[in-house]
Amino acid sequence: MNEINNPHDAFFKRNFGDIEIAKDFLRNYLPEKVAQAIDLEHIEKENGSYVDEEFQNMQSDLLWKTKINNHEGYIYILFEHKSYKDKKVIFQLLKYILKIWEEKYDKTKHKIPIIIPIVVYHGETIWNIETNLIKLIEGNKDIPEEIKRYIPSYEYEVYDFSPKSKAKIAGEAYTRVVIEVMRTAFEKDEERFYKAFKLFVELTNKMQDKEKADEVFEICLKYLLDTKDDIEIEEMEKIAKEESVERGELIMSIAEKLREEGMEKGIKKGIEKGIEKGKEEGKLEERKELVIEILNQRFGKEFDKELEEKIKKASEEEINKIKKNILKITIDELKEILK
């Protein structure tokens, strides 16, 4: 993915791409023994994306380089921002892992690094699909060991932050704020949404670094306003002011800023649309001139000024019909189209 092109993607990369959040998240969510095997104090974000083009509006990813069991290794985080759970994600994830292995293959040692795959999901329904590839093989329980060695197998960690998930939110305040807001993005129940929003305000108020807290608050609020079209700004302001007058005022300031940006984008889009329309109209005029020239040569005096004026006023559909049959069309057929 060459550019951040939707609010879910932007929010994920902005926050999970923060080294402190990444460390805190991995420390609190990976199985204890797995976390202990990883050098979480020395992780480095890799550039690029491995997501297939067809899924780039529904998935985002980050790759962190580190040491796993004292060897070079990677933690690959795939963010699923579809509103539904995708049963084929296990195959998509495997494909991305293979891409990483191809890229990181050590030509000297002829080795590939360890990759720990993680899926972060926050859709509308609970994630209850298989995470172990071999369990998808039909009749896997009865497969002899001699046959099993031919079957590729891997398992991924999944962290379900959907609104209905009962997964515990852990970590430092910043990490918890980010996850709570992600969980809230697909919340359909109005009461639960505003309850979650209240918690979000409380968590930002607990952050020690006030400058960082304001920054996080603005990023998260913009994300919610970008992804949900049923939010009552006044209700959010009221809830925020119960915790902090400053937060309530900041909400209205951000909302006004977004309205202005939206208007600017709308104007810009309208101008671009007008330019494109102008180009199309210019092309149509050129086609009309070409049609007139050819018909003049074919019909001579029969192609009079009245017909020429009708062609100049003709629709694009009519011009295309004439142009398609221009070498066969009779003068009567031409008149029939233009009447």
Secondary structure as UniProt FT lines:
FT   HELIX           7..16
FT   HELIX           19..29
FT   HELIX           32..37
FT   TURN            40..41
FT   STRAND          44..45
FT   HELIX           53..55
FT   TURN            56..58
FT   STRAND          59..68
FT   TURN            69..70
FT   STRAND          71..80
FT   TURN            87..88
FT   HELIX           89..104
FT   TURN            107..110
FT   STRAND          114..121
FT   HELIX           133..136
FT   TURN            138..139
FT   HELIX           140..142
FT   HELIX           145..148
FT   TURN            149..150
FT   STRAND          157..160
FT   TURN            163..164
FT   HELIX           173..184
FT   TURN            185..186
FT   HELIX           190..206
FT   HELIX           210..227
FT   HELIX           233..243
FT   HELIX           245..299
FT   HELIX           300..302
FT   HELIX           305..313
FT   HELIX           316..324
FT   TURN            325..328
FT   HELIX           331..338
//
